[in-house]
Amino acid sequence: MNLEAKKIRLIMKLRRSLVTDTRVLSAIERTPRELFLPKALHERAYEDLALPIDCGQTISQPFVVGVMTQALQVEERMLVLEIGTGSGYQSAILSRLCRRVYTIERYKRLMAQAEKRFAELSLTNITTRVGDGSKGWPEQAPIGRILVTAAAADVPPALADQLDEGGIMVVPVGEEYGNQHVLRITRTAAGFDHEELLPVRFVPLVEGEADSSAD
């Protein structure tokens, strides 16, 4: 089975699951996941699995990408902050749904690879930064949508502070080797509403910039 056939099979599987937003499904379908993987893993690009990338990180399972993206309720004119660029796959999907993506990655090597992929796909509405994602992007606050692609022990306070009233943050929360759940946090006039979406297993959200030797 060729990659295109495998992609169609994956999209059909996602449609039958919790991913029902047609805009999200279209963005996933239009984004070549193989481009965001090491060449040795291209044939596995459309398996519904998390797969390894450089720097000990992973590219998330397509089902989880679909559910988290859908939960964010992104609209065309919005700005989205992404914490944890990784391979750039999630950034690319978000870029097809909103006006601009601001994405932060702690590993310079991963960011350089992601930027090359964005250029190859002519995704010009993604702004990148290498740094500590747990601190957010204060210059862009308040932010309407925040997506975190690594598991925090608790909701990162700096990110919650940068969320606009009425804004939504989707974030995996839990211990590295314990139970983790994706939460949808909505900021209201009275505070924050929390909704638990699904159990997951993400790499941990690490504070601080990566050691240069890791790049």
C-alpha positions as CSV (number, residue, x, y, z in Angstrom):
1,M,0.0,0.0,0.0
2,N,1.5,3.4,-1.0
3,L,1.6,6.4,1.3
4,E,-1.4,8.1,-0.2
5,A,-3.6,5.1,0.3
6,K,-2.3,4.8,3.9
7,K,-3.1,8.4,4.5
8,I,-6.7,8.0,3.2
9,R,-7.1,4.9,5.5
10,L,-5.9,7.0,8.5
11,I,-8.3,9.9,7.7
12,M,-11.2,7.5,7.5
13,K,-10.1,6.0,10.9
14,L,-10.0,9.5,12.5
15,R,-13.4,10.4,11.0
16,R,-14.9,7.3,12.8
17,S,-13.3,8.3,16.1
18,L,-13.6,11.5,18.1
19,V,-12.2,13.7,15.3
20,T,-15.3,15.1,13.6
21,D,-14.3,18.7,12.7
22,T,-14.0,18.8,8.9
23,R,-11.5,21.7,9.0
24,V,-9.2,19.7,11.3
25,L,-9.5,16.6,9.2
26,S,-8.7,18.6,6.0
27,A,-5.6,20.2,7.6
28,I,-4.3,16.7,8.6
29,E,-5.0,15.3,5.1
30,R,-3.2,18.2,3.5
31,T,-0.1,17.9,5.7
32,P,2.4,15.2,4.6
33,R,3.4,13.6,7.9
34,E,6.3,11.7,6.3
35,L,8.0,15.0,5.8
36,F,8.2,15.5,9.5
37,L,9.8,12.1,10.2
38,P,13.3,10.6,9.7
39,K,13.6,9.0,6.3
40,A,13.8,5.5,7.8
41,L,10.2,6.0,9.2
42,H,8.5,7.4,6.1
43,E,6.7,4.1,5.5
44,R,5.2,4.3,9.0
45,A,4.0,7.9,8.6
46,Y,0.3,7.1,8.5
47,E,0.2,4.6,11.3
48,D,-1.8,5.9,14.2
49,L,1.2,5.9,16.5
50,A,3.6,8.3,18.1
51,L,7.0,7.9,16.5
52,P,10.6,9.0,17.6
53,I,12.3,12.1,16.2
54,D,15.6,13.7,17.1
55,C,16.7,14.9,20.6
56,G,14.7,12.1,22.4
57,Q,11.4,13.6,21.4
58,T,8.4,12.2,19.5
59,I,5.9,13.2,16.9
60,S,2.4,12.7,18.4
61,Q,-0.1,10.1,17.4
62,P,-2.4,11.5,14.7
63,F,-5.5,10.7,16.8
64,V,-4.1,12.8,19.6
65,V,-3.1,15.6,17.3
66,G,-6.7,15.5,15.8
67,V,-8.4,15.6,19.2
68,M,-6.2,18.3,20.7
69,T,-6.5,20.5,17.6
70,Q,-10.2,20.1,17.5
71,A,-10.5,20.9,21.2
72,L,-8.7,24.2,20.6
73,Q,-11.6,25.5,18.5
74,V,-9.3,27.5,16.2
75,E,-10.8,30.1,13.9
76,E,-9.3,31.6,10.7
77,R,-8.4,35.0,12.1
78,M,-6.9,33.8,15.4
79,L,-3.3,33.8,16.7
80,V,-2.2,30.5,18.2
81,L,0.7,29.9,20.6
82,E,2.2,26.4,20.4
83,I,4.6,25.2,23.1
84,G,6.9,22.5,21.8
85,T,7.5,22.7,18.0
86,G,9.2,19.3,17.8
87,S,9.2,18.1,14.2
88,G,6.8,21.0,13.2
89,Y,3.9,18.6,12.3
90,Q,1.4,20.1,14.8
91,S,2.6,23.7,13.8
92,A,1.9,22.9,10.2
93,I,-1.6,21.7,10.9
94,L,-2.4,24.7,13.0
95,S,-1.0,27.1,10.3
96,R,-3.8,25.8,8.0
97,L,-6.5,26.8,10.5
98,C,-5.5,30.2,11.8
99,R,-4.0,33.5,10.9
100,R,-0.6,33.0,12.6
101,V,1.1,30.4,14.7
102,Y,3.8,31.4,17.3
103,T,5.8,28.3,18.2
104,I,8.5,27.8,20.8
105,E,11.0,24.9,20.9
106,R,13.9,24.4,23.4
107,Y,16.1,22.4,20.9
108,K,17.8,24.4,18.2
109,R,18.3,21.3,16.0
110,L,14.6,20.5,16.1
111,M,13.7,24.1,15.3
112,A,16.1,24.3,12.4
113,Q,14.6,21.1,10.9
114,A,11.1,22.4,11.4
115,E,11.8,25.7,9.8
116,K,13.2,23.9,6.7
117,R,10.0,21.9,6.5
118,F,7.8,25.0,6.8
119,A,9.7,26.6,4.0
120,E,9.4,23.5,1.8
121,L,5.6,23.6,2.3
122,S,5.4,27.4,1.8
123,L,3.9,27.9,5.3
124,T,4.6,31.6,5.8
125,N,2.3,32.3,8.8
126,I,4.5,30.5,11.4
127,T,6.8,32.5,13.7
128,T,9.4,30.6,15.6
129,R,11.5,31.0,18.7
130,V,14.0,28.9,20.5
131,G,13.6,29.1,24.2
132,D,11.8,28.1,27.4
133,G,8.2,27.3,26.4
134,S,6.9,27.3,29.9
135,K,7.4,31.1,30.0
136,G,5.2,31.5,26.9
137,W,5.5,34.5,24.6
138,P,4.7,37.6,26.7
139,E,4.9,40.0,23.8
140,Q,1.9,38.4,22.1
141,A,-0.3,38.3,25.3
142,P,-3.2,38.1,25.8
143,I,-3.4,35.1,23.5
144,G,-6.7,33.5,22.4
145,R,-5.5,29.9,21.9
146,I,-2.5,28.0,23.4
147,L,-1.6,24.4,22.6
148,V,1.0,22.6,24.7
149,T,2.6,19.5,23.2
150,A,4.5,18.2,26.3
151,A,3.2,17.1,29.6
152,A,3.4,19.6,32.5
153,A,3.1,18.5,36.1
154,D,0.4,21.1,36.5
155,V,-1.0,23.9,34.3
156,P,1.9,26.2,33.7
157,P,1.1,29.5,35.5
158,A,2.8,31.8,33.0
159,L,0.8,30.3,30.1
160,A,-2.5,30.6,32.1
161,D,-1.7,34.2,32.8
162,Q,-1.1,34.9,29.1
163,L,-4.5,33.4,28.1
164,D,-7.1,36.0,27.0
165,E,-10.5,36.0,28.6
166,G,-12.6,33.6,26.6
167,G,-9.4,32.0,25.4
168,I,-8.7,28.2,25.4
169,M,-5.5,26.3,26.3
170,V,-5.2,22.6,25.6
171,V,-2.4,21.0,27.7
172,P,-1.4,17.5,28.8
173,V,-1.0,17.4,32.6
174,G,0.5,14.7,34.7
175,E,3.7,13.1,35.8
176,E,6.3,11.8,33.3
177,Y,5.8,8.1,34.2
178,G,2.4,8.4,35.7
179,N,-1.1,9.2,34.6
180,Q,-1.4,12.1,32.1
181,H,-4.6,13.7,30.7
182,V,-5.3,16.3,28.1
183,L,-7.1,19.2,29.7
184,R,-9.0,22.0,28.0
185,I,-8.6,25.2,30.1
186,T,-11.1,28.1,29.3
187,R,-10.4,31.5,30.9
188,T,-13.6,33.2,32.1
189,A,-14.3,36.4,33.9
190,A,-14.4,34.4,37.1
191,G,-11.3,32.3,36.6
192,F,-10.5,29.1,34.7
193,D,-12.8,26.2,33.8
194,H,-11.1,22.8,33.4
195,E,-12.3,19.9,31.2
196,E,-10.6,16.5,31.1
197,L,-10.5,15.2,27.5
198,L,-8.5,12.0,27.2
199,P,-5.6,10.0,28.7
200,V,-2.2,10.4,26.9
201,R,1.5,9.8,27.2
202,F,3.7,12.8,26.3
203,V,7.3,13.7,26.9
204,P,7.7,16.1,29.8
205,L,7.5,19.9,29.5
206,V,11.0,20.9,30.7
207,E,11.7,24.5,31.9
208,G,14.7,26.3,30.7
209,E,16.5,26.2,27.3
210,A,18.2,23.0,26.2
211,D,21.9,22.4,26.8
212,S,23.7,23.4,23.6
213,S,25.4,19.9,23.7
214,A,22.0,18.4,23.0
215,D,21.7,20.3,19.7
